[in-house]
Amino acid sequence: MRRWSEVANRIAATTRTTEKVGTLAEYLRSLSADELPIAVTYLTGRPFPTSDPRSTGIGWSAIAKVAEEIAGAGPGALGAAYNQSSDLGQAVGDLFADNEHQGDEEQPTLSEVADAYRAIAAARGQAKQAPLRELLARCDPLTAKYVIKVLSGDMRIGLREGHLEAGIAAAFERPLADVQWAGMLSGDLGNAAELARDDRLGQAELALFRPLKSMLAAPVADEDEVIKRFGAPVWTEDKYDGIRAQLHKQGSTVKLYSRDLHDVSDGYPEVVAVASTL
C-alpha cells in the first residue's frame, strides 16, 4: 500500500493527462495477479468495486477516535488538522506526521488493506474501530493518508475514470474502447484490468444482479452538434422527469439499481412488487 500511495501522490502532483496515464500504465504492469484488481479499485476512490453493494459504514467520529489514539494526540486533534486542509485523509496523515507515528517497518500490503476494509464493512457499531485501529497502527503518515482517502471515498488526486481506463489500456496494450466496454458491463474496473492483462476483454458480459454503468447525458448546443458528434441517423426518445434506474429480474427476485449502481429496491417496493409478477 505504501507504493500505491506513492503512485497516487505522483498522479496528484501533475495536471498533464499523459503523465497521469503513463504513471498508471507503468505501475499497473508491475503488479501481481492478486494486487492488480485491488489497486485499480482503490484508484477509483472506493474500497470496493462500483458494482459491490458493500459499504464500510464508518464515520468521522470513529476515524477521529482511532487516529487520535494511535497518534497519541488529544481529543479534537484531528479536527484541528482537518481545518488546515479540509481533507480527511490529509488530516490523518498530518496528524501522524506531527506526532511522529511511523507505523511498522513493513507497511500493510494491498491485500491486507483489502482484508481490513472487508472486516470494517462486516462489523457493526463500535466494533468497526478494531480493524481500522489495527490497520492504521501499522501505517506511516503517507500510507495512512491514502488508506483514509480510499475508505472515505474522497481521493482528490485529479484522477478521472477516463485516465484510469486509458492507463489500463496502455499498460496491457489493449484498445481503449474495449477496456471501457468491459468496465461498463462489469461495473468493476479492477476486473476489466484483469481481463485486459489476460487478453480476455471480449469475455466481459452482462450478469443479472450485477448492475452495469449507465450512459450519462451530455449537453449539446443544437441538432447540428448531435449529428456532427454521432453521425446520422440518430435515434431519440422522450425522457420523463424522474430517476434513471435499471431493473434486474430472475424468477420472482427483483432488484432496482440507481445510476450510481446502488441497490434502491427498498425505496420502490411498489415497482418491485409489480415487476415480480411479470
Secondary structure per residue as TSV (DSSP state, phi and psi in degrees):
chain	resnum	aa	ss	phi	psi
A	1	M	-	360.0	-25.7
A	2	R	H	-63.9	-45.7
A	3	R	H	-66.1	-38.2
A	4	W	H	-58.6	-42.9
A	5	S	H	-64.7	-38.1
A	6	E	H	-64.5	-39.6
A	7	V	H	-64.8	-43.3
A	8	A	H	-60.2	-39.0
A	9	N	H	-64.2	-40.4
A	10	R	H	-64.5	-39.0
A	11	I	H	-66.0	-40.6
A	12	A	H	-67.1	-24.8
A	13	A	T	-82.5	-8.4
A	14	T	-	-124.9	147.9
A	15	T	-	-101.9	-3.5
A	16	R	-	-84.0	123.2
A	17	T	H	-59.0	-41.4
A	18	T	H	-62.2	-36.3
A	19	E	H	-70.9	-41.1
A	20	K	H	-60.8	-48.6
A	21	V	H	-65.3	-41.8
A	22	G	H	-62.9	-42.6
A	23	T	H	-62.2	-44.3
A	24	L	H	-61.6	-48.4
A	25	A	H	-59.9	-45.6
A	26	E	H	-61.1	-43.5
A	27	Y	H	-67.5	-47.6
A	28	L	H	-62.9	-36.5
A	29	R	H	-62.9	-26.2
A	30	S	T	-85.5	-7.1
A	31	L	-	-85.2	152.9
A	32	S	-	-76.3	170.8
A	33	A	T	-59.9	-38.5
A	34	D	T	-73.6	-33.5
A	35	E	H	-76.9	-33.5
A	36	L	H	-55.7	-55.2
A	37	P	H	-64.5	-32.7
A	38	I	H	-67.6	-47.5
A	39	A	H	-60.0	-43.3
A	40	V	H	-66.0	-43.3
A	41	T	H	-58.0	-45.0
A	42	Y	H	-65.7	-31.6
A	43	L	H	-70.2	-17.2
A	44	T	T	-78.8	-6.7
A	45	G	T	85.4	23.9
A	46	R	-	-133.4	148.5
A	47	P	S	-76.6	-20.4
A	48	F	S	-132.3	157.4
A	49	P	-	-57.4	156.5
A	50	T	T	-55.8	-37.9
A	51	S	T	-80.6	-4.8
A	52	D	-	-87.0	121.5
A	53	P	-	-75.3	-7.1
A	54	R	-	-67.4	151.7
A	55	S	-	-135.5	143.9
A	56	T	-	-69.9	-30.1
A	57	G	-	62.0	27.7
A	58	I	-	-111.5	135.6
A	59	G	-	-108.8	-176.3
A	60	W	H	-54.6	-49.0
A	61	S	H	-62.2	-40.3
A	62	A	H	-67.5	-43.7
A	63	I	H	-62.7	-43.1
A	64	A	H	-62.6	-44.0
A	65	K	H	-61.0	-47.4
A	66	V	H	-66.0	-47.2
A	67	A	H	-62.9	-41.7
A	68	E	H	-67.0	-38.1
A	69	E	H	-64.1	-45.4
A	70	I	H	-65.2	-41.3
A	71	A	H	-75.6	-14.3
A	72	G	T	73.3	29.9
A	73	A	-	-103.8	158.9
A	74	G	-	-79.3	167.6
A	75	P	T	-56.9	137.8
A	76	G	T	91.8	-7.4
A	77	A	H	-65.8	-38.3
A	78	L	H	-68.2	-38.6
A	79	G	H	-59.7	-40.1
A	80	A	H	-65.3	-40.0
A	81	A	H	-67.0	-37.9
A	82	Y	H	-64.3	-34.9
A	83	N	H	-62.6	-21.2
A	84	Q	H	-82.6	-27.0
A	85	S	H	-125.9	-19.2
A	86	S	S	55.1	34.5
A	87	D	-	-141.2	113.7
A	88	L	H	-62.9	-44.7
A	89	G	H	-61.6	-46.6
A	90	Q	H	-60.0	-39.4
A	91	A	H	-63.3	-42.1
A	92	V	H	-65.3	-43.1
A	93	G	H	-60.2	-43.4
A	94	D	H	-65.2	-39.7
A	95	L	H	-61.6	-43.7
A	96	F	H	-66.2	-41.9
A	97	A	H	-65.3	-44.4
A	98	D	H	-63.9	-28.8
A	99	N	T	-105.0	12.3
A	100	E	T	57.9	38.2
A	101	H	-	-89.5	119.0
A	102	Q	-	-112.7	-3.9
A	103	G	-	67.7	-156.1
A	104	D	-	-81.3	156.5
A	105	E	S	-62.3	-39.8
A	106	E	S	-97.9	110.4
A	107	Q	-	-71.4	155.8
A	108	P	-	-60.7	142.8
A	109	T	-	-79.5	169.2
A	110	L	H	-58.7	-41.7
A	111	S	H	-65.7	-37.8
A	112	E	H	-69.0	-36.4
A	113	V	H	-64.9	-41.3
A	114	A	H	-61.1	-40.8
A	115	D	H	-61.8	-40.8
A	116	A	H	-66.5	-42.6
A	117	Y	H	-61.6	-41.2
A	118	R	H	-63.2	-40.6
A	119	A	H	-66.2	-39.3
A	120	I	H	-63.2	-43.7
A	121	A	H	-64.4	-34.5
A	122	A	H	-80.0	-24.2
A	123	A	S	-77.5	164.9
A	124	R	-	-125.3	142.4
A	125	G	G	58.3	-136.4
A	126	Q	G	-67.6	-16.5
A	127	A	G	-64.2	-18.3
A	128	K	G	-65.9	-23.4
A	129	Q	H	-70.1	-30.7
A	130	A	H	-61.4	-53.0
A	131	P	H	-65.6	-31.3
A	132	L	H	-68.1	-41.1
A	133	R	H	-63.1	-44.0
A	134	E	H	-62.3	-39.0
A	135	L	H	-70.2	-53.3
A	136	L	H	-65.3	-30.2
A	137	A	H	-61.4	-25.6
A	138	R	T	-88.2	-9.0
A	139	C	-	-93.3	143.1
A	140	D	-	-83.2	175.7
A	141	P	H	-56.7	-42.7
A	142	L	H	-67.6	-45.3
A	143	T	H	-64.6	-42.0
A	144	A	H	-61.0	-40.1
A	145	K	H	-54.6	-47.4
A	146	Y	H	-83.9	-26.1
A	147	V	H	-59.0	-42.1
A	148	I	H	-76.1	-35.8
A	149	K	H	-59.5	-46.3
A	150	V	H	-67.0	-44.3
A	151	L	H	-58.2	-39.6
A	152	S	H	-90.0	-7.1
A	153	G	T	69.8	29.7
A	154	D	-	-131.4	79.9
A	155	M	-	-77.5	-53.4
A	156	R	-	56.9	47.0
A	157	I	S	-117.8	11.3
A	158	G	S	71.4	29.2
A	159	L	-	-109.9	113.7
A	160	R	-	-94.3	163.4
A	161	E	H	-59.6	-35.8
A	162	G	H	-61.6	-37.3
A	163	H	H	-62.0	-44.0
A	164	L	H	-67.3	-41.8
A	165	E	H	-61.0	-42.7
A	166	A	H	-66.1	-36.0
A	167	G	H	-64.8	-41.1
A	168	I	H	-64.2	-45.5
A	169	A	H	-60.5	-43.4
A	170	A	H	-69.8	-38.1
A	171	A	H	-60.4	-39.9
A	172	F	H	-114.8	11.6
A	173	E	T	54.6	52.3
A	174	R	-	-117.1	156.4
A	175	P	-	-63.0	134.0
A	176	L	H	-58.2	-41.6
A	177	A	H	-60.3	-35.2
A	178	D	H	-69.4	-38.3
A	179	V	H	-64.8	-43.9
A	180	Q	H	-62.6	-42.2
A	181	W	H	-64.5	-44.6
A	182	A	H	-64.1	-39.6
A	183	G	H	-65.4	-37.7
A	184	M	H	-66.6	-44.4
A	185	L	H	-67.0	-38.8
A	186	S	H	-91.0	-20.1
A	187	G	T	63.0	25.9
A	188	D	-	-152.2	99.1
A	189	L	H	-68.6	-24.7
A	190	G	H	-62.7	-42.8
A	191	N	H	-67.5	-39.6
A	192	A	H	-61.1	-37.1
A	193	A	H	-65.2	-39.7
A	194	E	H	-63.0	-43.6
A	195	L	H	-64.1	-38.5
A	196	A	H	-65.9	-43.7
A	197	R	H	-59.0	-40.8
A	198	D	T	-92.4	8.7
A	199	D	T	56.0	46.1
A	200	R	-	-126.3	25.9
A	201	L	G	-59.3	-30.2
A	202	G	G	-67.8	-11.8
A	203	Q	G	-88.1	-5.6
A	204	A	-	-62.5	136.3
A	205	E	-	-150.9	163.0
A	206	L	-	-68.7	149.4
A	207	A	B	-142.6	135.5
A	208	L	T	-60.0	140.2
A	209	F	T	66.3	17.8
A	210	R	B	-121.6	96.5
A	211	P	-	-62.6	144.4
A	212	L	-	-104.8	155.0
A	213	K	-	-65.7	143.4
A	214	S	-	-83.6	149.5
A	215	M	-	-82.5	117.4
A	216	L	-	-91.9	146.8
A	217	A	-	-75.7	153.6
A	218	A	-	-133.6	138.0
A	219	P	-	-70.3	146.5
A	220	V	-	-131.6	158.5
A	221	A	S	-74.3	-41.3
A	222	D	S	-165.0	-176.9
A	223	E	H	-63.0	-35.2
A	224	D	H	-60.5	-37.8
A	225	E	H	-67.9	-35.1
A	226	V	H	-62.0	-48.4
A	227	I	H	-63.1	-40.6
A	228	K	H	-64.0	-38.7
A	229	R	H	-77.5	-40.3
A	230	F	H	-110.5	-17.2
A	231	G	-	83.0	176.2
A	232	A	S	-116.5	151.1
A	233	P	S	-79.8	162.4
A	234	V	-	-119.6	130.4
A	235	W	-	-97.6	138.0
A	236	T	-	-128.5	159.7
A	237	E	-	-145.2	149.8
A	238	D	-	-69.6	145.1
A	239	K	-	-122.2	118.8
A	240	Y	-	-83.3	153.9
A	241	D	S	-63.9	139.9
A	242	G	S	154.3	-160.3
A	243	I	-	-104.0	155.0
A	244	R	-	-92.5	125.1
A	245	A	E	-144.0	162.1
A	246	Q	E	-125.7	141.8
A	247	L	E	-112.3	128.2
A	248	H	E	-113.7	135.3
A	249	K	E	-142.2	132.6
A	250	Q	E	-141.2	113.8
A	251	G	T	63.3	-127.0
A	252	S	T	-96.9	3.2
A	253	T	E	-88.1	124.5
A	254	V	E	-131.2	136.3
A	255	K	E	-133.1	140.1
A	256	L	E	-110.5	133.8
A	257	Y	E	-122.1	139.4
A	258	S	E	-79.6	176.1
A	259	R	T	-64.6	-23.4
A	260	D	T	-95.9	17.6
A	261	L	-	72.5	18.6
A	262	H	-	-87.0	146.5
A	263	D	B	-75.0	112.7
A	264	V	-	-114.9	22.8
A	265	S	G	-57.4	-40.6
A	266	D	G	-64.9	-22.8
A	267	G	G	-81.0	-11.9
A	268	Y	-	-135.6	60.4
A	269	P	H	-62.0	-28.9
A	270	E	H	-70.4	-35.8
A	271	V	H	-68.3	-43.5
A	272	V	H	-61.8	-42.1
A	273	A	H	-63.2	-44.4
A	274	V	H	-68.0	-43.3
A	275	A	H	-63.1	-33.4
A	276	S	H	-67.4	-17.7
A	277	T	T	-93.6	-8.6
A	278	L	-	-76.0	360.0
